Amino acid sequence: MIIDKISRARGALTVPGDKSISHRAVMLGSLADGVTEITGFLPGADCLSTIDCFRAMGVDIDVNGDNVTVRGNGMRGLKKPAKTLYTGNSGTTTRLLCGILSAQPFDTEITGDASICKRPMGRVTKPLALMGADIENEYCPLIIHGTRLCGIEYDMPVASAQVKTAIILAGLYADGKTVIREKEKSRDHTELMLGAMGADITVDGLNITVGKTDRLSAVNVAVPGDISSAAFYMVLGSIMPNSEITIKNVGVNPTRTGIIDVLNDMGADIALHNARESAGESVADIKVRSSHLSGTVIGGNIIPRLIDELPVLAVAAVYAEGTTVIKDARELKVKETNRIRAVVDEFKKCGVDITETDDGMIINGGKPIHGADFKTYGDHRMAMSLTVLAQLADGVSTLDDADCARVSYPGFFDDFYKLGK
């Protein structure tokens, strides 16, 4: 696909629902008693994989656009699937299912696409094994033999919401208490939703305690716009002259707003308006206007708050004056692709002064770049980041696989180019 260019970006838009919250609403709604009505659901490929898996385990789920109705089976009501559960490209579905399925009275096999089968699952299966889980293999296909679990005390070696959530979900079924200690705060959508549904869960700073829970009560979930999808417009509006973009109804949970902090630190003109609360989640409209960015250092405890936004933050660094250092981001290596290597290799194609490091990259920005034929590696965030990168490059740029953006943002290109009209 040839990446068309726009000369300015102006207007208002609403981005699709938060992917993390959409996954969790379906999963927890399936385990709850009663009916969960989800509005603003992200009907992307990853979240639809979650729905397919729970339907295969006997849960009645209706989908009408971004409205989803889940008629829960209760904590002990899942049924043995008739075939292997297929999670597609979704690491969230795969890893979180490990926590739930470890405690079921049946055995299950999980697999995914070629990318998922290359992504390490040991970071989830090892702490679950400490709880008594019986999971074969550290890569998909995973064979999970349901068994009785016991609570543990676990110090998170790295910040990972997926690993944390898998342990929390297993803890709902485990005898005794499960205590998780984080080094840095990772996204806490699971804790908020479980608290609203009546789970035995408490959060004290970086410590999470989960007790065995016999019943969850269904709650309705209004999913806000995904800040990871809004991130592309925050960077676009910052780097493109004569631009002003308002992204409406975005989730601004403090565990997810690292990108706003970093862009503001770089000199971006970003402001939140109409701040409010919705089902325990913070929501606001985000306005971004053209600005002059400067290089910065991105690392330390802010990384868990913007891990998915680092590829597009690297785009901001290309157009910023001076040097930007991204560090402490080894987690990027185990995403849909090795995003450190992918960003460096693709950015070099168009003349970016960029160097790969063991845990990130160094970008010397503010220099002219040219078009290139980009490879996405089947990674949705790479496809969208490269589209933003190409806007101010000289010459023509192409993407080898634009369709992969559908994983998290099915209408990305339509929304993107409407801003240029």
C-alpha positions as CSV (number, residue, x, y, z in Angstrom):
1,M,0.0,0.0,0.0
2,I,1.3,3.5,-0.9
3,I,1.1,5.7,2.2
4,D,-0.8,8.8,1.2
5,K,0.2,12.1,2.8
6,I,-1.7,14.9,4.4
7,S,-0.5,18.5,4.7
8,R,-2.2,19.1,8.0
9,A,-4.4,17.3,10.5
10,R,-7.4,19.1,11.9
11,G,-10.7,17.9,13.4
12,A,-12.2,15.7,16.1
13,L,-12.5,11.9,16.2
14,T,-13.3,9.0,18.5
15,V,-10.9,6.1,18.5
16,P,-12.0,2.5,19.1
17,G,-12.5,1.1,22.6
18,D,-9.6,0.2,24.8
19,K,-8.3,-3.2,23.9
20,S,-7.2,-4.2,27.4
21,I,-10.5,-3.3,28.9
22,S,-12.5,-5.0,26.1
23,H,-10.6,-8.3,26.7
24,R,-11.2,-8.2,30.4
25,A,-14.8,-7.3,30.2
26,V,-15.5,-10.4,28.1
27,M,-13.4,-12.7,30.3
28,L,-14.7,-11.5,33.6
29,G,-18.3,-11.2,32.3
30,S,-18.1,-14.8,31.3
31,L,-17.1,-15.8,34.9
32,A,-19.7,-13.6,36.5
33,D,-23.3,-14.4,37.5
34,G,-25.8,-12.3,35.4
35,V,-25.6,-10.4,32.2
36,T,-22.7,-8.0,31.3
37,E,-23.6,-5.3,28.8
38,I,-20.4,-3.9,27.2
39,T,-20.6,-0.7,25.2
40,G,-17.7,0.8,23.2
41,F,-16.2,-2.7,22.7
42,L,-13.2,-2.9,20.4
43,P,-14.3,-5.3,17.5
44,G,-10.7,-5.9,16.4
45,A,-9.3,-9.3,15.7
46,D,-7.6,-9.8,19.1
47,C,-10.7,-9.1,21.1
48,L,-12.9,-11.2,18.8
49,S,-10.4,-14.1,19.5
50,T,-11.3,-13.7,23.2
51,I,-15.0,-13.9,22.4
52,D,-14.5,-17.0,20.2
53,C,-12.6,-18.8,23.0
54,F,-15.3,-18.2,25.6
55,R,-18.1,-19.1,23.2
56,A,-16.2,-22.4,22.7
57,M,-16.4,-22.9,26.5
58,G,-20.2,-22.5,26.5
59,V,-20.6,-18.8,27.2
60,D,-23.5,-17.1,25.4
61,I,-22.1,-13.9,23.8
62,D,-23.9,-11.6,21.4
63,V,-22.0,-9.1,19.3
64,N,-23.6,-6.1,17.6
65,G,-20.9,-3.8,16.3
66,D,-19.3,-2.3,19.4
67,N,-22.1,-3.5,21.7
68,V,-21.5,-6.9,23.3
69,T,-23.8,-8.9,25.7
70,V,-22.2,-11.6,27.8
71,R,-24.5,-14.0,29.7
72,G,-22.1,-15.3,32.3
73,N,-21.7,-18.9,33.3
74,G,-20.4,-18.2,36.8
75,M,-17.0,-18.9,38.3
76,R,-17.4,-22.7,37.9
77,G,-19.6,-22.8,34.8
78,L,-17.1,-23.0,31.9
79,K,-17.3,-26.1,29.8
80,K,-14.6,-28.2,28.2
81,P,-14.1,-26.9,24.6
82,A,-14.7,-29.5,21.9
83,K,-11.5,-28.4,20.1
84,T,-8.2,-26.5,20.6
85,L,-8.8,-22.9,21.6
86,Y,-7.4,-20.6,18.9
87,T,-6.3,-17.2,20.1
88,G,-5.1,-15.8,16.8
89,N,-2.5,-13.0,17.2
90,S,-3.6,-12.1,20.8
91,G,-1.0,-12.4,23.5
92,T,-3.5,-11.0,26.0
93,T,-6.0,-13.8,25.3
94,T,-3.4,-16.5,25.4
95,R,-1.7,-15.4,28.6
96,L,-4.8,-14.5,30.6
97,L,-6.5,-17.7,29.6
98,C,-3.7,-19.6,31.2
99,G,-4.7,-18.2,34.6
100,I,-8.3,-19.1,34.2
101,L,-7.9,-22.5,32.6
102,S,-5.3,-23.7,35.1
103,A,-8.1,-24.1,37.7
104,Q,-10.9,-25.6,35.6
105,P,-12.1,-29.3,36.0
106,F,-11.0,-30.1,32.5
107,D,-7.9,-30.1,30.2
108,T,-7.5,-27.5,27.4
109,E,-5.2,-26.9,24.5
110,I,-4.4,-23.3,23.4
111,T,-2.7,-22.2,20.2
112,G,-2.5,-19.1,18.0
113,D,-1.1,-17.9,14.8
114,A,2.6,-18.1,13.7
115,S,3.5,-15.0,15.7
116,I,1.9,-16.2,18.9
117,C,3.7,-19.6,18.6
118,K,7.0,-17.7,18.7
119,R,6.1,-15.6,21.7
120,P,7.4,-16.9,25.1
121,M,4.8,-18.0,27.6
122,G,7.2,-19.2,30.3
123,R,6.9,-15.8,32.1
124,V,3.2,-16.8,32.7
125,T,3.5,-20.5,33.1
126,K,6.3,-20.4,35.6
127,P,4.5,-18.4,38.3
128,L,1.3,-20.3,37.7
129,A,3.3,-23.5,38.2
130,L,4.3,-22.2,41.7
131,M,0.5,-22.2,42.4
132,G,0.3,-25.8,41.3
133,A,-0.7,-25.3,37.7
134,D,0.1,-28.1,35.2
135,I,0.9,-26.5,31.8
136,E,2.9,-28.3,29.2
137,N,5.3,-26.2,27.0
138,E,6.6,-22.7,27.1
139,Y,5.4,-21.8,23.6
140,C,2.1,-22.5,22.0
141,P,0.5,-24.9,21.6
142,L,0.0,-25.0,25.4
143,I,-1.7,-28.0,27.0
144,I,-3.3,-27.1,30.3
145,H,-4.3,-29.8,32.8
146,G,-6.8,-28.2,35.1
147,T,-6.0,-28.8,38.8
148,R,-6.3,-27.4,42.3
149,L,-4.3,-24.2,42.9
150,C,-2.8,-22.7,46.1
151,G,-2.1,-19.1,46.7
152,I,1.5,-17.8,46.6
153,E,3.4,-14.7,47.3
154,Y,5.1,-13.5,44.1
155,D,7.5,-10.7,43.4
156,M,7.1,-9.5,39.8
157,P,10.5,-9.6,38.1
158,V,9.4,-7.1,35.4
159,A,6.3,-5.0,35.1
160,S,3.8,-6.9,33.0
161,A,0.0,-6.4,33.2
162,Q,-0.5,-9.7,31.3
163,V,1.5,-11.8,33.7
164,K,0.0,-10.0,36.8
165,T,-3.5,-10.5,35.5
166,A,-2.9,-14.2,34.8
167,I,-1.8,-14.7,38.4
168,I,-4.8,-12.6,39.7
169,L,-7.2,-14.7,37.7
170,A,-5.7,-18.0,39.0
171,G,-5.8,-16.5,42.5
172,L,-9.6,-16.2,42.3
173,Y,-9.7,-20.0,42.3
174,A,-6.7,-20.7,44.6
175,D,-6.9,-21.9,48.2
176,G,-5.5,-19.2,50.5
177,K,-4.3,-15.8,49.6
178,T,-2.3,-14.8,46.6
179,V,0.0,-11.7,47.0
180,I,1.6,-10.0,44.1
181,R,4.2,-7.4,44.6
182,E,5.0,-5.1,41.6
183,K,8.2,-3.1,41.1
184,E,6.4,-0.6,39.0
185,K,2.7,0.0,38.6
186,S,1.4,-1.7,35.5
187,R,-2.1,-1.1,34.0
188,D,-4.7,-2.0,36.6
189,H,-7.9,-2.5,34.6
190,T,-8.3,-6.0,36.0
191,E,-8.1,-4.9,39.6
192,L,-10.6,-2.1,39.0
193,M,-13.1,-4.4,37.2
194,L,-12.8,-7.2,39.7
195,G,-13.3,-4.8,42.6
196,A,-16.6,-3.6,41.0
197,M,-17.7,-7.2,40.5
198,G,-17.2,-8.1,44.2
199,A,-14.1,-10.2,44.0
200,D,-11.9,-10.6,47.1
201,I,-9.1,-8.3,46.0
202,T,-7.3,-5.4,47.7
203,V,-4.7,-3.1,46.3
204,D,-2.2,-1.4,48.6
205,G,0.3,0.6,46.6
206,L,2.3,-1.9,44.6
207,N,0.9,-4.9,46.5
208,I,-2.2,-6.8,45.3
209,T,-3.9,-9.4,47.5
210,V,-6.4,-11.9,46.0
211,G,-8.5,-14.4,47.8
212,K,-10.6,-17.3,46.6
213,T,-13.8,-15.9,45.1
214,D,-16.9,-18.0,44.7
215,R,-19.0,-15.4,42.9
216,L,-18.6,-12.4,40.7
217,S,-21.6,-10.2,40.0
218,A,-22.1,-8.9,36.5
219,V,-21.6,-5.2,35.9
220,N,-22.1,-3.1,32.7
221,V,-18.9,-1.8,31.2
222,A,-18.6,1.3,29.1
223,V,-15.3,0.9,27.4
224,P,-13.5,4.3,26.8
225,G,-11.3,5.0,23.7
226,D,-7.9,3.3,23.7
227,I,-5.1,5.7,24.5
228,S,-2.8,3.4,22.6
229,S,-4.8,4.2,19.5
230,A,-5.1,7.9,20.4
231,A,-1.3,7.9,20.6
232,F,-0.9,8.0,16.8
233,Y,-2.9,11.2,16.6
234,M,-1.1,12.8,19.6
235,V,2.2,12.3,17.8
236,L,0.8,13.3,14.4
237,G,-0.8,16.5,15.7
238,S,2.5,17.4,17.5
239,I,4.8,17.0,14.5
240,M,2.6,18.2,11.7
241,P,2.4,22.0,11.1
242,N,-0.9,23.8,11.3
243,S,-2.6,20.9,13.0
244,E,-5.2,20.7,15.8
245,I,-6.8,17.4,16.8
246,T,-9.3,16.5,19.5
247,I,-9.6,12.8,20.4
248,K,-12.8,12.3,22.3
249,N,-13.7,10.0,25.2
250,V,-10.2,8.5,25.7
251,G,-9.3,6.4,28.8
252,V,-6.7,8.2,30.8
253,N,-6.2,5.7,33.6
254,P,-3.0,6.9,35.3
255,T,-1.3,3.6,34.6
256,R,-1.6,4.3,30.9
257,T,-0.8,8.0,30.5
258,G,2.9,7.9,30.2
259,I,2.8,9.0,26.6
260,I,1.1,12.3,27.6
261,D,3.8,12.9,30.2
262,V,6.6,12.2,27.8
263,L,5.2,14.2,24.9
264,N,4.6,17.2,27.2
265,D,8.2,16.8,28.5
266,M,9.3,17.0,24.8
267,G,7.4,20.3,24.4
268,A,4.1,19.1,22.9
269,D,0.9,21.1,23.3
270,I,-1.4,18.5,24.8
271,A,-4.3,19.2,27.1
272,L,-7.1,17.2,28.7
273,H,-10.7,18.5,28.7
274,N,-14.0,17.3,30.0
275,A,-12.3,14.9,32.5
276,R,-14.7,12.5,34.2
277,E,-15.1,9.0,35.7
278,S,-16.8,6.1,34.0
279,A,-17.1,2.7,35.8
280,G,-14.0,3.4,37.9
281,E,-11.9,4.5,34.8
282,S,-10.7,8.0,34.2
283,V,-11.9,9.4,30.8
284,A,-11.2,12.7,29.1
285,D,-11.0,14.4,25.7
286,I,-7.4,15.0,24.5
287,K,-6.6,18.1,22.4
288,V,-3.2,18.3,20.7
289,R,-1.8,21.1,18.6
290,S,1.3,21.6,16.5
291,S,4.5,22.2,18.5
292,H,8.2,22.0,18.4
293,L,9.6,18.9,20.1
294,S,12.9,18.4,21.7
295,G,14.7,15.1,22.5
296,T,14.4,13.5,25.9
297,V,15.2,10.3,27.9
298,I,12.4,7.7,28.3
299,G,13.1,5.1,30.9
300,G,12.7,3.8,34.4
301,N,9.3,3.4,36.0
302,I,7.4,5.3,33.2
303,I,8.0,2.4,30.8
304,P,5.1,0.2,32.0
305,R,2.8,3.2,31.5
306,L,3.7,3.6,27.8
307,I,5.2,0.3,26.6
308,D,2.7,-0.1,23.7
309,E,3.2,3.5,22.6
310,L,7.0,3.4,22.3
311,P,7.0,2.7,18.5
312,V,5.1,5.9,17.8
313,L,7.1,7.8,20.5
314,A,10.1,6.8,18.4
315,V,8.4,8.7,15.5
316,A,8.1,11.8,17.7
317,A,11.8,11.5,18.4
318,V,12.7,11.4,14.7
319,Y,11.1,14.9,14.3
320,A,12.3,16.3,17.6
321,E,15.5,18.4,17.8
322,G,18.3,16.6,19.6
323,T,18.8,13.1,21.0
324,T,16.1,10.8,22.5
325,V,17.1,7.8,24.5
326,I,14.6,5.0,25.0
327,K,15.9,2.5,27.7
328,D,14.7,-0.1,30.2
329,A,12.3,-1.4,27.4
330,R,13.4,-5.0,26.9
331,E,9.7,-5.9,27.1
332,L,9.5,-4.6,23.5
333,K,11.4,-7.7,22.4
334,V,8.5,-10.1,23.2
335,K,5.6,-8.2,21.6
336,E,4.0,-9.1,18.2
337,T,7.5,-8.8,16.9
338,N,10.8,-7.7,18.4
339,R,9.8,-4.0,18.3
340,I,13.3,-2.7,19.2
341,R,14.8,-4.4,16.2
342,A,11.8,-3.7,13.9
343,V,11.7,0.0,14.7
344,V,15.5,0.4,14.2
345,D,15.6,-1.6,10.9
346,E,12.6,0.2,9.3
347,F,13.6,3.7,10.5
348,K,17.1,3.2,9.0
349,K,15.5,2.6,5.6
350,C,14.4,6.2,5.4
351,G,17.6,7.7,6.7
352,V,16.9,8.1,10.4
353,D,20.0,8.3,12.7
354,I,19.0,5.5,15.0
355,T,21.0,2.9,17.0
356,E,19.7,-0.2,18.7
357,T,20.7,-0.9,22.3
358,D,20.1,-4.0,24.4
359,D,17.0,-2.4,26.1
360,G,15.9,0.3,23.6
361,M,17.3,2.7,21.1
362,I,19.0,6.1,20.6
363,I,17.5,8.5,18.0
364,N,19.2,11.6,16.8
365,G,16.3,13.6,15.5
366,G,15.6,16.8,13.6
367,K,17.1,15.6,10.4
368,P,15.5,15.2,6.9
369,I,14.3,11.7,6.0
370,H,13.1,10.2,2.8
371,G,10.4,7.7,1.8
372,A,11.0,3.9,1.9
373,D,9.3,0.6,1.4
374,F,8.4,-0.4,4.9
375,K,7.9,-3.8,6.4
376,T,5.3,-4.1,9.2
377,Y,6.2,-7.6,10.4
378,G,2.5,-8.2,10.7
379,D,2.5,-5.9,13.8
380,H,-0.5,-3.5,14.0
381,R,1.5,-0.8,16.0
382,M,4.3,-0.9,13.5
383,A,1.9,-0.3,10.6
384,M,0.3,2.7,12.2
385,S,3.6,4.2,13.5
386,L,5.2,3.9,10.1
387,T,2.2,5.7,8.5
388,V,2.8,8.6,10.9
389,L,6.5,8.5,10.2
390,A,6.0,8.8,6.5
391,Q,3.9,11.9,6.6
392,L,6.8,14.4,6.6
393,A,9.3,12.3,4.7
394,D,10.4,13.3,1.2
395,G,9.2,11.0,-1.5
396,V,6.9,8.0,-1.5
397,S,6.6,5.3,1.2
398,T,4.8,2.0,1.2
399,L,3.6,-0.6,3.7
400,D,3.8,-4.3,2.9
401,D,0.8,-5.2,5.1
402,A,-1.7,-2.5,6.0
403,D,-4.4,-4.9,7.0
404,C,-2.6,-5.9,10.2
405,A,-3.7,-2.5,11.7
406,R,-7.2,-4.2,12.0
407,V,-6.0,-6.1,15.1
408,S,-6.5,-3.0,17.3
409,Y,-7.9,-0.3,15.0
410,P,-10.0,-1.6,12.0
411,G,-10.8,1.9,10.7
412,F,-7.4,3.5,11.2
413,F,-6.7,4.6,7.7
414,D,-10.2,6.0,7.1
415,D,-10.0,8.1,10.3
416,F,-6.4,9.1,9.6
417,Y,-7.1,10.6,6.2
418,K,-10.3,12.3,7.2
419,L,-8.2,14.6,9.4
420,G,-6.4,15.8,6.3
421,K,-9.6,16.9,4.4
